[in-house]
Amino acid sequence: MSESELFVSVGRRKTSVARVRLAKGSGKLTVNDKPLNEYCYTEQLANLALRPLQTVDMLTSVDADINVKGGGPVGQAGAISHGLARSLEKMDSTLRSALKKAGLITRDPRAKERKKSGQPGARKHFQFLKR
């Protein structure tokens, strides 16, 4: 990938962070030096990661080099999706409306709630005994 036409962005989901380097090309997608279909080992994860490219119909016209760390497989796929959407927007600002309508530009804020002291979990309480 040449440095002049490289679009770099960061995508996040839960505790995962994906750094995406996007360029015009032939559809070669690598995640942590592995092909995307090998890294996202189920069809569902691959579809989640590729949603921005499928939405704007650019699966075979861009190359992406993605570095992702933190979290689990689903969070990482979501981070890749968010990063790709942001890179596509940088590459062509006319794609913003289609990506926004599909809800791909907005960062999903949902994350695990912390456990509180005096409770067994985030919301659960120990059984109350009156006497």
N, CA, C and O atoms as CSV, one atom per row, in Angstrom:
chain,resi,resn,atom,element,x,y,z
A,1,MET,N,N,0.843,-1.192,0.000
A,1,MET,CA,C,0.000,0.000,0.000
A,1,MET,C,C,0.878,1.241,0.000
A,1,MET,O,O,1.808,1.358,0.798
A,2,SER,N,N,0.575,2.160,-0.897
A,2,SER,CA,C,1.350,3.396,-0.951
A,2,SER,C,C,0.851,4.378,0.114
A,2,SER,O,O,-0.342,4.431,0.411
A,3,GLU,N,N,1.766,5.144,0.676
A,3,GLU,CA,C,1.446,6.036,1.790
A,3,GLU,C,C,0.558,7.214,1.382
A,3,GLU,O,O,-0.146,7.763,2.229
A,4,SER,N,N,0.572,7.617,0.105
A,4,SER,CA,C,-0.156,8.815,-0.321
A,4,SER,C,C,-1.674,8.640,-0.263
A,4,SER,O,O,-2.389,9.585,0.071
A,5,GLU,N,N,-2.169,7.462,-0.580
A,5,GLU,CA,C,-3.614,7.245,-0.611
A,5,GLU,C,C,-4.048,6.231,0.441
A,5,GLU,O,O,-4.872,5.356,0.175
A,6,LEU,N,N,-3.488,6.361,1.627
A,6,LEU,CA,C,-3.793,5.473,2.744
A,6,LEU,C,C,-4.722,6.192,3.709
A,6,LEU,O,O,-4.469,7.334,4.090
A,7,PHE,N,N,-5.799,5.522,4.103
A,7,PHE,CA,C,-6.767,6.108,5.022
A,7,PHE,C,C,-6.731,5.319,6.327
A,7,PHE,O,O,-7.110,4.149,6.371
A,8,VAL,N,N,-6.268,5.980,7.389
A,8,VAL,CA,C,-6.053,5.317,8.679
A,8,VAL,C,C,-7.124,5.761,9.668
A,8,VAL,O,O,-7.441,6.947,9.767
A,9,SER,N,N,-7.678,4.796,10.400
A,9,SER,CA,C,-8.654,5.132,11.433
A,9,SER,C,C,-8.651,4.059,12.514
A,9,SER,O,O,-8.067,2.987,12.350
A,10,VAL,N,N,-9.317,4.373,13.621
A,10,VAL,CA,C,-9.399,3.463,14.761
A,10,VAL,C,C,-10.864,3.146,15.036
A,10,VAL,O,O,-11.713,4.037,15.049
A,11,GLY,N,N,-11.147,1.869,15.254
A,11,GLY,CA,C,-12.494,1.433,15.615
A,11,GLY,C,C,-12.464,0.770,16.973
A,11,GLY,O,O,-11.505,0.071,17.300
A,12,ARG,N,N,-13.498,0.979,17.771
A,12,ARG,CA,C,-13.533,0.397,19.107
A,12,ARG,C,C,-14.885,-0.264,19.379
A,12,ARG,O,O,-15.918,0.157,18.858
A,13,ARG,N,N,-14.851,-1.320,20.216
A,13,ARG,CA,C,-16.069,-2.010,20.665
A,13,ARG,C,C,-15.710,-2.757,21.940
A,13,ARG,O,O,-14.750,-3.529,21.955
A,14,LYS,N,N,-16.474,-2.538,23.020
A,14,LYS,CA,C,-16.185,-3.121,24.327
A,14,LYS,C,C,-14.742,-2.792,24.708
A,14,LYS,O,O,-14.417,-1.618,24.880
A,15,THR,N,N,-13.866,-3.790,24.846
A,15,THR,CA,C,-12.468,-3.490,25.188
A,15,THR,C,C,-11.527,-3.733,24.010
A,15,THR,O,O,-10.309,-3.750,24.188
A,16,SER,N,N,-12.073,-3.921,22.816
A,16,SER,CA,C,-11.264,-4.174,21.621
A,16,SER,C,C,-10.965,-2.885,20.877
A,16,SER,O,O,-11.802,-1.985,20.804
A,17,VAL,N,N,-9.754,-2.806,20.322
A,17,VAL,CA,C,-9.341,-1.656,19.527
A,17,VAL,C,C,-8.784,-2.173,18.208
A,17,VAL,O,O,-7.899,-3.030,18.199
A,18,ALA,N,N,-9.297,-1.657,17.092
A,18,ALA,CA,C,-8.833,-2.056,15.765
A,18,ALA,C,C,-8.259,-0.840,15.041
A,18,ALA,O,O,-8.927,0.185,14.908
A,19,ARG,N,N,-7.013,-0.965,14.575
A,19,ARG,CA,C,-6.387,0.089,13.767
A,19,ARG,C,C,-6.473,-0.356,12.312
A,19,ARG,O,O,-5.938,-1.401,11.942
A,20,VAL,N,N,-7.149,0.442,11.488
A,20,VAL,CA,C,-7.432,0.073,10.100
A,20,VAL,C,C,-6.671,0.978,9.150
A,20,VAL,O,O,-6.726,2.202,9.266
A,21,ARG,N,N,-5.947,0.360,8.194
A,21,ARG,CA,C,-5.267,1.090,7.127
A,21,ARG,C,C,-5.918,0.659,5.819
A,21,ARG,O,O,-5.773,-0.488,5.396
A,22,LEU,N,N,-6.636,1.581,5.179
A,22,LEU,CA,C,-7.441,1.269,4.006
A,22,LEU,C,C,-6.858,1.955,2.775
A,22,LEU,O,O,-6.430,3.108,2.849
A,23,ALA,N,N,-6.839,1.250,1.645
A,23,ALA,CA,C,-6.367,1.816,0.383
A,23,ALA,C,C,-7.167,1.197,-0.751
A,23,ALA,O,O,-7.735,0.115,-0.604
A,24,LYS,N,N,-7.207,1.892,-1.883
A,24,LYS,CA,C,-7.889,1.335,-3.051
A,24,LYS,C,C,-7.088,0.135,-3.525
A,24,LYS,O,O,-5.858,0.166,-3.539
A,25,GLY,N,N,-7.796,-0.932,-3.916
A,25,GLY,CA,C,-7.100,-2.152,-4.318
A,25,GLY,C,C,-8.038,-3.192,-4.876
A,25,GLY,O,O,-8.996,-2.874,-5.580
A,26,SER,N,N,-7.747,-4.466,-4.548
A,26,SER,CA,C,-8.475,-5.571,-5.170
A,26,SER,C,C,-9.306,-6.399,-4.184
A,26,SER,O,O,-9.857,-7.429,-4.572
A,27,GLY,N,N,-9.408,-5.981,-2.938
A,27,GLY,CA,C,-10.229,-6.696,-1.970
A,27,GLY,C,C,-9.444,-7.575,-1.022
A,27,GLY,O,O,-10.009,-8.493,-0.425
A,28,LYS,N,N,-8.138,-7.314,-0.865
A,28,LYS,CA,C,-7.301,-8.110,0.046
A,28,LYS,C,C,-7.435,-7.547,1.457
A,28,LYS,O,O,-7.078,-6.396,1.709
A,29,LEU,N,N,-7.949,-8.362,2.374
A,29,LEU,CA,C,-8.158,-7.929,3.755
A,29,LEU,C,C,-7.352,-8.819,4.694
A,29,LEU,O,O,-7.540,-10.035,4.724
A,30,THR,N,N,-6.445,-8.198,5.467
A,30,THR,CA,C,-5.656,-8.967,6.427
A,30,THR,C,C,-5.879,-8.412,7.826
A,30,THR,O,O,-5.923,-7.199,8.032
A,31,VAL,N,N,-6.019,-9.332,8.788
A,31,VAL,CA,C,-6.192,-8.968,10.195
A,31,VAL,C,C,-5.070,-9.640,10.978
A,31,VAL,O,O,-4.967,-10.867,10.991
A,32,ASN,N,N,-4.234,-8.845,11.626
A,32,ASN,CA,C,-3.083,-9.367,12.382
A,32,ASN,C,C,-2.273,-10.363,11.534
A,32,ASN,O,O,-1.931,-11.454,11.990
A,33,ASP,N,N,-1.977,-9.959,10.294
A,33,ASP,CA,C,-1.177,-10.742,9.332
A,33,ASP,C,C,-1.806,-12.081,8.933
A,33,ASP,O,O,-1.100,-12.983,8.482
A,34,LYS,N,N,-3.120,-12.218,9.093
A,34,LYS,CA,C,-3.852,-13.402,8.630
A,34,LYS,C,C,-4.973,-12.925,7.713
A,34,LYS,O,O,-5.444,-11.798,7.863
A,35,PRO,N,N,-5.410,-13.757,6.767
A,35,PRO,CA,C,-6.587,-13.376,5.961
A,35,PRO,C,C,-7.813,-13.225,6.865
A,35,PRO,O,O,-7.943,-13.941,7.858
A,36,LEU,N,N,-8.701,-12.308,6.528
A,36,LEU,CA,C,-9.866,-12.017,7.367
A,36,LEU,C,C,-10.716,-13.263,7.624
A,36,LEU,O,O,-11.174,-13.474,8.747
A,37,ASN,N,N,-10.933,-14.095,6.592
A,37,ASN,CA,C,-11.766,-15.290,6.754
A,37,ASN,C,C,-11.138,-16.312,7.702
A,37,ASN,O,O,-11.845,-17.115,8.312
A,38,GLU,N,N,-9.809,-16.280,7.823
A,38,GLU,CA,C,-9.119,-17.171,8.756
A,38,GLU,C,C,-9.196,-16.608,10.177
A,38,GLU,O,O,-9.368,-17.360,11.136
A,39,TYR,N,N,-9.066,-15.279,10.311
A,39,TYR,CA,C,-9.081,-14.648,11.635
A,39,TYR,C,C,-10.492,-14.656,12.225
A,39,TYR,O,O,-10.681,-15.026,13.384
A,40,CYS,N,N,-11.475,-14.247,11.429
A,40,CYS,CA,C,-12.884,-14.306,11.848
A,40,CYS,C,C,-13.382,-15.690,11.444
A,40,CYS,O,O,-13.850,-15.887,10.322
A,41,TYR,N,N,-13.277,-16.651,12.369
A,41,TYR,CA,C,-13.400,-18.069,12.047
A,41,TYR,C,C,-14.820,-18.550,11.786
A,41,TYR,O,O,-14.999,-19.680,11.332
A,42,THR,N,N,-15.839,-17.732,12.057
A,42,THR,CA,C,-17.199,-18.127,11.679
A,42,THR,C,C,-17.734,-17.135,10.652
A,42,THR,O,O,-17.260,-16.004,10.547
A,43,GLU,N,N,-18.719,-17.582,9.908
A,43,GLU,CA,C,-19.326,-16.732,8.877
A,43,GLU,C,C,-20.000,-15.507,9.513
A,43,GLU,O,O,-19.987,-14.413,8.949
A,44,GLN,N,N,-20.584,-15.716,10.695
A,44,GLN,CA,C,-21.263,-14.625,11.401
A,44,GLN,C,C,-20.279,-13.517,11.788
A,44,GLN,O,O,-20.588,-12.336,11.632
A,45,LEU,N,N,-19.099,-13.890,12.291
A,45,LEU,CA,C,-18.083,-12.896,12.664
A,45,LEU,C,C,-17.561,-12.165,11.433
A,45,LEU,O,O,-17.369,-10.950,11.461
A,46,ALA,N,N,-17.333,-12.905,10.357
A,46,ALA,CA,C,-16.843,-12.289,9.112
A,46,ALA,C,C,-17.871,-11.307,8.556
A,46,ALA,O,O,-17.513,-10.221,8.101
A,47,ASN,N,N,-19.151,-11.689,8.592
A,47,ASN,CA,C,-20.210,-10.788,8.106
A,47,ASN,C,C,-20.302,-9.533,8.950
A,47,ASN,O,O,-20.505,-8.440,8.422
A,48,LEU,N,N,-20.152,-9.683,10.279
A,48,LEU,CA,C,-20.174,-8.529,11.177
A,48,LEU,C,C,-19.024,-7.576,10.858
A,48,LEU,O,O,-19.217,-6.361,10.820
A,49,ALA,N,N,-17.835,-8.120,10.631
A,49,ALA,CA,C,-16.657,-7.304,10.341
A,49,ALA,C,C,-16.763,-6.613,8.976
A,49,ALA,O,O,-16.292,-5.487,8.814
A,50,LEU,N,N,-17.371,-7.275,8.009
A,50,LEU,CA,C,-17.432,-6.751,6.634
A,50,LEU,C,C,-18.681,-5.932,6.322
A,50,LEU,O,O,-18.858,-5.492,5.186
A,51,ARG,N,N,-19.551,-5.718,7.314
A,51,ARG,CA,C,-20.802,-4.987,7.064
A,51,ARG,C,C,-20.614,-3.634,6.390
A,51,ARG,O,O,-21.371,-3.323,5.470
A,52,PRO,N,N,-19.632,-2.797,6.802
A,52,PRO,CA,C,-19.475,-1.502,6.122
A,52,PRO,C,C,-19.160,-1.647,4.630
A,52,PRO,O,O,-19.698,-0.906,3.807
A,53,LEU,N,N,-18.288,-2.604,4.283
A,53,LEU,CA,C,-17.927,-2.813,2.876
A,53,LEU,C,C,-19.117,-3.359,2.083
A,53,LEU,O,O,-19.298,-3.002,0.919
A,54,GLN,N,N,-19.929,-4.220,2.703
A,54,GLN,CA,C,-21.111,-4.756,2.034
A,54,GLN,C,C,-22.176,-3.671,1.853
A,54,GLN,O,O,-22.882,-3.653,0.844
A,55,THR,N,N,-22.291,-2.764,2.835
A,55,THR,CA,C,-23.293,-1.700,2.781
A,55,THR,C,C,-23.047,-0.765,1.599
A,55,THR,O,O,-23.988,-0.374,0.908
A,56,VAL,N,N,-21.769,-0.402,1.364
A,56,VAL,CA,C,-21.446,0.530,0.270
A,56,VAL,C,C,-20.970,-0.197,-0.982
A,56,VAL,O,O,-20.531,0.438,-1.941
A,57,ASP,N,N,-21.057,-1.553,-0.977
A,57,ASP,CA,C,-20.711,-2.385,-2.135
A,57,ASP,C,C,-19.281,-2.149,-2.618
A,57,ASP,O,O,-19.056,-1.874,-3.797
A,58,MET,N,N,-18.307,-2.258,-1.693
A,58,MET,CA,C,-16.896,-2.038,-2.036
A,58,MET,C,C,-16.013,-3.206,-1.594
A,58,MET,O,O,-14.823,-3.021,-1.340
A,59,LEU,N,N,-16.586,-4.402,-1.503
A,59,LEU,CA,C,-15.826,-5.574,-1.039
A,59,LEU,C,C,-14.607,-5.878,-1.899
A,59,LEU,O,O,-13.578,-6.308,-1.378
A,60,THR,N,N,-14.707,-5.660,-3.212
A,60,THR,CA,C,-13.612,-6.027,-4.113
A,60,THR,C,C,-12.821,-4.829,-4.616
A,60,THR,O,O,-11.987,-4.977,-5.509
A,61,SER,N,N,-13.065,-3.637,-4.059
A,61,SER,CA,C,-12.363,-2.457,-4.574
A,61,SER,C,C,-11.430,-1.786,-3.573
A,61,SER,O,O,-10.818,-0.767,-3.892
A,62,VAL,N,N,-11.310,-2.344,-2.357
A,62,VAL,CA,C,-10.380,-1.774,-1.370
A,62,VAL,C,C,-9.552,-2.869,-0.702
A,62,VAL,O,O,-10.004,-4.003,-0.544
A,63,ASP,N,N,-8.336,-2.505,-0.316
A,63,ASP,CA,C,-7.465,-3.382,0.468
A,63,ASP,C,C,-7.399,-2.807,1.872
A,63,ASP,O,O,-7.380,-1.589,2.049
A,64,ALA,N,N,-7.363,-3.690,2.878
A,64,ALA,CA,C,-7.279,-3.223,4.259
A,64,ALA,C,C,-6.269,-4.053,5.032
A,64,ALA,O,O,-6.246,-5.280,4.940
A,65,ASP,N,N,-5.431,-3.357,5.798
A,65,ASP,CA,C,-4.499,-3.997,6.712
A,65,ASP,C,C,-4.956,-3.598,8.111
A,65,ASP,O,O,-4.905,-2.422,8.471
A,66,ILE,N,N,-5.401,-4.570,8.896
A,66,ILE,CA,C,-6.036,-4.289,10.190
A,66,ILE,C,C,-5.225,-4.919,11.315
A,66,ILE,O,O,-4.810,-6.075,11.229
A,67,ASN,N,N,-5.006,-4.142,12.368
A,67,ASN,CA,C,-4.360,-4.647,13.574
A,67,ASN,C,C,-5.366,-4.499,14.707
A,67,ASN,O,O,-5.827,-3.394,14.992
A,68,VAL,N,N,-5.709,-5.612,15.354
A,68,VAL,CA,C,-6.729,-5.571,16.405
A,68,VAL,C,C,-6.219,-6.278,17.645
A,68,VAL,O,O,-5.563,-7.316,17.563
A,69,LYS,N,N,-6.536,-5.688,18.817
A,69,LYS,CA,C,-6.178,-6.353,20.067
A,69,LYS,C,C,-7.175,-6.015,21.153
A,69,LYS,O,O,-7.905,-5.027,21.066
A,70,GLY,N,N,-7.196,-6.854,22.182
A,70,GLY,CA,C,-8.097,-6.660,23.307
A,70,GLY,C,C,-9.440,-7.322,23.072
A,70,GLY,O,O,-9.885,-7.460,21.933
A,71,GLY,N,N,-10.090,-7.734,24.163
A,71,GLY,CA,C,-11.432,-8.291,24.077
A,71,GLY,C,C,-11.481,-9.674,23.475
A,71,GLY,O,O,-10.467,-10.366,23.391
A,72,GLY,N,N,-12.671,-10.074,23.055
A,72,GLY,CA,C,-12.890,-11.391,22.473
A,72,GLY,C,C,-13.251,-11.298,20.999
A,72,GLY,O,O,-13.208,-10.214,20.418
A,73,PRO,N,N,-13.604,-12.420,20.387
A,73,PRO,CA,C,-13.877,-12.452,18.947
A,73,PRO,C,C,-14.998,-11.518,18.496
A,73,PRO,O,O,-14.865,-10.852,17.469
A,74,VAL,N,N,-16.098,-11.458,19.243
A,74,VAL,CA,C,-17.240,-10.625,18.834
A,74,VAL,C,C,-16.889,-9.142,18.964
A,74,VAL,O,O,-17.194,-8.351,18.071
A,75,GLY,N,N,-16.256,-8.769,20.062
A,75,GLY,CA,C,-15.830,-7.380,20.255
A,75,GLY,C,C,-14.831,-6.950,19.202
A,75,GLY,O,O,-14.885,-5.822,18.712
A,76,GLN,N,N,-13.910,-7.851,18.848
A,76,GLN,CA,C,-12.913,-7.532,17.823
A,76,GLN,C,C,-13.565,-7.367,16.457
A,76,GLN,O,O,-13.188,-6.472,15.701
A,77,ALA,N,N,-14.532,-8.212,16.128
A,77,ALA,CA,C,-15.251,-8.083,14.851
A,77,ALA,C,C,-16.006,-6.754,14.805
A,77,ALA,O,O,-16.040,-6.096,13.766
A,78,GLY,N,N,-16.609,-6.359,15.927
A,78,GLY,CA,C,-17.299,-5.074,16.002
A,78,GLY,C,C,-16.338,-3.903,15.861
A,78,GLY,O,O,-16.668,-2.904,15.222
A,79,ALA,N,N,-15.152,-4.018,16.451
A,79,ALA,CA,C,-14.138,-2.966,16.338
A,79,ALA,C,C,-13.640,-2.846,14.900
A,79,ALA,O,O,-13.423,-1.738,14.409
A,80,ILE,N,N,-13.459,-3.977,14.225
A,80,ILE,CA,C,-13.038,-3.969,12.818
A,80,ILE,C,C,-14.097,-3.274,11.974
A,80,ILE,O,O,-13.772,-2.460,11.110
A,81,SER,N,N,-15.363,-3.594,12.224
A,81,SER,CA,C,-16.475,-2.983,11.497
A,81,SER,C,C,-16.493,-1.468,11.686
A,81,SER,O,O,-16.645,-0.719,10.721
A,82,HIS,N,N,-16.337,-1.022,12.927
A,82,HIS,CA,C,-16.333,0.412,13.234
A,82,HIS,C,C,-15.157,1.112,12.553
A,82,HIS,O,O,-15.314,2.192,11.984
A,83,GLY,N,N,-13.982,0.491,12.614
A,83,GLY,CA,C,-12.787,1.059,11.978
A,83,GLY,C,C,-12.918,1.151,10.465
A,83,GLY,O,O,-12.536,2.157,9.867
A,84,LEU,N,N,-13.458,0.103,9.842
A,84,LEU,CA,C,-13.656,0.125,8.386
A,84,LEU,C,C,-14.631,1.226,7.978
A,84,LEU,O,O,-14.407,1.923,6.987
A,85,ALA,N,N,-15.713,1.382,8.744
A,85,ALA,CA,C,-16.708,2.415,8.437
A,85,ALA,C,C,-16.068,3.804,8.503
A,85,ALA,O,O,-16.322,4.643,7.639
A,86,ARG,N,N,-15.247,4.049,9.517
A,86,ARG,CA,C,-14.597,5.351,9.665
A,86,ARG,C,C,-13.575,5.598,8.553
A,86,ARG,O,O,-13.436,6.724,8.075
A,87,SER,N,N,-12.863,4.550,8.143
A,87,SER,CA,C,-11.897,4.682,7.046
A,87,SER,C,C,-12.599,4.959,5.720
A,87,SER,O,O,-12.147,5.788,4.931
A,88,LEU,N,N,-13.703,4.260,5.483
A,88,LEU,CA,C,-14.468,4.487,4.253
A,88,LEU,C,C,-14.990,5.913,4.190
A,88,LEU,O,O,-15.012,6.531,3.126
A,89,GLU,N,N,-15.414,6.432,5.348
A,89,GLU,CA,C,-15.898,7.806,5.399
A,89,GLU,C,C,-14.778,8.793,5.068
A,89,GLU,O,O,-15.009,9.784,4.374
A,90,LYS,N,N,-13.559,8.522,5.564
A,90,LYS,CA,C,-12.412,9.384,5.252
A,90,LYS,C,C,-12.069,9.314,3.766
A,90,LYS,O,O,-11.700,10.317,3.155
A,91,MET,N,N,-12.199,8.103,3.189
A,91,MET,CA,C,-11.854,7.901,1.787
A,91,MET,C,C,-12.831,8.624,0.863
A,91,MET,O,O,-12.420,9.253,-0.112
A,92,ASP,N,N,-14.123,8.533,1.171
A,92,ASP,CA,C,-15.153,9.149,0.332
A,92,ASP,C,C,-16.284,9.647,1.232
A,92,ASP,O,O,-17.077,8.851,1.737
A,93,SER,N,N,-16.356,10.952,1.428
A,93,SER,CA,C,-17.336,11.519,2.366
A,93,SER,C,C,-18.784,11.351,1.895
A,93,SER,O,O,-19.705,11.529,2.691
A,94,THR,N,N,-19.006,11.013,0.619
A,94,THR,CA,C,-20.372,10.806,0.132
A,94,THR,C,C,-20.969,9.488,0.663
A,94,THR,O,O,-22.183,9.289,0.607
A,95,LEU,N,N,-20.109,8.589,1.177
A,95,LEU,CA,C,-20.584,7.310,1.721
A,95,LEU,C,C,-21.150,7.466,3.128
A,95,LEU,O,O,-21.783,6.547,3.647
A,96,ARG,N,N,-20.926,8.628,3.751
A,96,ARG,CA,C,-21.323,8.834,5.148
A,96,ARG,C,C,-22.802,8.559,5.393
A,96,ARG,O,O,-23.152,7.887,6.364
A,97,SER,N,N,-23.672,9.068,4.527
A,97,SER,CA,C,-25.115,8.919,4.747
A,97,SER,C,C,-25.533,7.443,4.746
A,97,SER,O,O,-26.344,7.034,5.577
A,98,ALA,N,N,-24.989,6.643,3.828
A,98,ALA,CA,C,-25.340,5.214,3.771
A,98,ALA,C,C,-24.820,4.485,5.009
A,98,ALA,O,O,-25.517,3.641,5.573
A,99,LEU,N,N,-23.598,4.808,5.430
A,99,LEU,CA,C,-23.007,4.158,6.608
A,99,LEU,C,C,-23.734,4.577,7.883
A,99,LEU,O,O,-23.945,3.762,8.781
A,100,LYS,N,N,-24.115,5.849,7.958
A,100,LYS,CA,C,-24.815,6.366,9.144
A,100,LYS,C,C,-26.208,5.735,9.243
A,100,LYS,O,O,-26.660,5.373,10.330
A,101,LYS,N,N,-26.882,5.609,8.091
A,101,LYS,CA,C,-28.223,5.018,8.059
A,101,LYS,C,C,-28.188,3.563,8.539
A,101,LYS,O,O,-29.126,3.099,9.187
A,102,ALA,N,N,-27.109,2.848,8.220
A,102,ALA,CA,C,-26.950,1.456,8.655
A,102,ALA,C,C,-26.455,1.367,10.097
A,102,ALA,O,O,-26.355,0.270,10.647
A,103,GLY,N,N,-26.143,2.506,10.715
A,103,GLY,CA,C,-25.705,2.538,12.113
A,103,GLY,C,C,-24.289,2.065,12.325
A,103,GLY,O,O,-23.974,1.516,13.381
A,104,LEU,N,N,-23.413,2.268,11.331
A,104,LEU,CA,C,-22.048,1.750,11.405
A,104,LEU,C,C,-21.015,2.777,11.860
A,104,LEU,O,O,-19.918,2.396,12.268
A,105,ILE,N,N,-21.335,4.054,11.801
A,105,ILE,CA,C,-20.371,5.083,12.200
A,105,ILE,C,C,-20.410,5.309,13.707
A,105,ILE,O,O,-19.387,5.632,14.311
A,106,THR,N,N,-21.573,5.143,14.316
A,106,THR,CA,C,-21.731,5.351,15.747
A,106,THR,C,C,-21.033,4.249,16.524
A,106,THR,O,O,-21.209,3.068,16.225
A,107,ARG,N,N,-20.238,4.629,17.525
A,107,ARG,CA,C,-19.547,3.650,18.366
A,107,ARG,C,C,-20.558,3.064,19.338
A,107,ARG,O,O,-21.288,3.805,19.996
A,108,ASP,N,N,-20.606,1.744,19.434
A,108,ASP,CA,C,-21.533,1.070,20.341
A,108,ASP,C,C,-21.007,1.210,21.770
A,108,ASP,O,O,-19.966,0.634,22.086
A,109,PRO,N,N,-21.693,1.957,22.646
A,109,PRO,CA,C,-21.150,2.235,23.978
A,109,PRO,C,C,-21.345,1.113,24.989
A,109,PRO,O,O,-20.828,1.191,26.104
A,110,ARG,N,N,-22.088,0.066,24.614
A,110,ARG,CA,C,-22.392,-0.988,25.594
A,110,ARG,C,C,-21.130,-1.739,26.011
A,110,ARG,O,O,-20.340,-2.167,25.169
A,111,ALA,N,N,-20.954,-1.889,27.312
A,111,ALA,CA,C,-19.827,-2.641,27.855
A,111,ALA,C,C,-20.279,-3.286,29.156
A,111,ALA,O,O,-21.350,-2.964,29.672
A,112,LYS,N,N,-19.485,-4.178,29.678
A,112,LYS,CA,C,-19.831,-4.874,30.907
A,112,LYS,C,C,-19.812,-3.899,32.083
A,112,LYS,O,O,-18.866,-3.131,32.253
A,113,GLU,N,N,-20.879,-3.944,32.896
A,113,GLU,CA,C,-20.975,-3.082,34.072
A,113,GLU,C,C,-20.125,-3.666,35.193
A,113,GLU,O,O,-20.045,-4.884,35.352
A,114,ARG,N,N,-19.496,-2.796,35.965
A,114,ARG,CA,C,-18.590,-3.289,37.002
A,114,ARG,C,C,-19.343,-3.890,38.181
A,114,ARG,O,O,-20.485,-3.520,38.453
A,115,LYS,N,N,-18.693,-4.822,38.878
A,115,LYS,CA,C,-19.237,-5.423,40.081
A,115,LYS,C,C,-19.103,-4.426,41.223
A,115,LYS,O,O,-18.072,-3.769,41.370
A,116,LYS,N,N,-20.165,-4.320,42.039
A,116,LYS,CA,C,-20.130,-3.408,43.187
A,116,LYS,C,C,-19.854,-4.190,44.468
A,116,LYS,O,O,-20.178,-5.373,44.574
A,117,SER,N,N,-19.244,-3.499,45.444
A,117,SER,CA,C,-18.949,-4.149,46.713
A,117,SER,C,C,-20.248,-4.386,47.485
A,117,SER,O,O,-21.193,-3.605,47.374
A,118,GLY,N,N,-20.291,-5.454,48.259
A,118,GLY,CA,C,-21.494,-5.802,49.011
A,118,GLY,C,C,-22.537,-6.508,48.178
A,118,GLY,O,O,-23.648,-6.749,48.649
A,119,GLN,N,N,-22.196,-6.848,46.936
A,119,GLN,CA,C,-23.098,-7.555,46.024
A,119,GLN,C,C,-22.309,-8.656,45.321
A,119,GLN,O,O,-21.092,-8.544,45.175
A,120,PRO,N,N,-22.987,-9.721,44.882
A,120,PRO,CA,C,-22.258,-10.774,44.178
A,120,PRO,C,C,-21.953,-10.445,42.713
A,120,PRO,O,O,-21.125,-11.107,42.087
A,121,GLY,N,N,-22.621,-9.422,42.169
A,121,GLY,CA,C,-22.415,-9.040,40.774
A,121,GLY,C,C,-22.713,-7.569,40.577
A,121,GLY,O,O,-22.759,-6.804,41.540
A,122,ALA,N,N,-22.918,-7.168,39.323
A,122,ALA,CA,C,-23.176,-5.761,39.030
A,122,ALA,C,C,-24.546,-5.313,39.540
A,122,ALA,O,O,-24.671,-4.232,40.115
A,123,ARG,N,N,-25.576,-6.143,39.331
A,123,ARG,CA,C,-26.942,-5.785,39.735
A,123,ARG,C,C,-27.526,-6.738,40.773
A,123,ARG,O,O,-28.414,-6.357,41.535
A,124,LYS,N,N,-27.039,-7.956,40.806
A,124,LYS,CA,C,-27.574,-8.972,41.715
A,124,LYS,C,C,-27.219,-8.628,43.159
A,124,LYS,O,O,-26.154,-8.079,43.440
A,125,HIS,N,N,-28.141,-8.965,44.074
A,125,HIS,CA,C,-27.908,-8.741,45.499
A,125,HIS,C,C,-27.944,-10.070,46.247
A,125,HIS,O,O,-28.577,-11.030,45.805
A,126,PHE,N,N,-27.257,-10.109,47.384
A,126,PHE,CA,C,-27.318,-11.305,48.215
A,126,PHE,C,C,-28.745,-11.433,48.759
A,126,PHE,O,O,-29.457,-10.436,48.882
A,127,GLN,N,N,-29.156,-12.657,49.083
A,127,GLN,CA,C,-30.518,-12.899,49.546
A,127,GLN,C,C,-30.753,-12.146,50.860
A,127,GLN,O,O,-29.910,-12.148,51.757
A,128,PHE,N,N,-31.925,-11.503,50.946
A,128,PHE,CA,C,-32.277,-10.738,52.140
A,128,PHE,C,C,-32.993,-11.651,53.129
A,128,PHE,O,O,-33.972,-12.312,52.781
A,129,LEU,N,N,-32.495,-11.682,54.370
A,129,LEU,CA,C,-33.125,-12.476,55.437
A,129,LEU,C,C,-33.623,-11.532,56.510
A,129,LEU,O,O,-32.843,-10.782,57.097
A,130,LYS,N,N,-34.926,-11.565,56.769
A,130,LYS,CA,C,-35.496,-10.668,57.763
A,130,LYS,C,C,-35.117,-11.120,59.191
A,130,LYS,O,O,-34.761,-10.287,60.025
A,131,ARG,N,N,-35.192,-12.408,59.468
A,131,ARG,CA,C,-34.809,-12.904,60.810
A,131,ARG,C,C,-34.247,-14.306,60.740
A,131,ARG,O,O,-33.878,-14.874,61.767
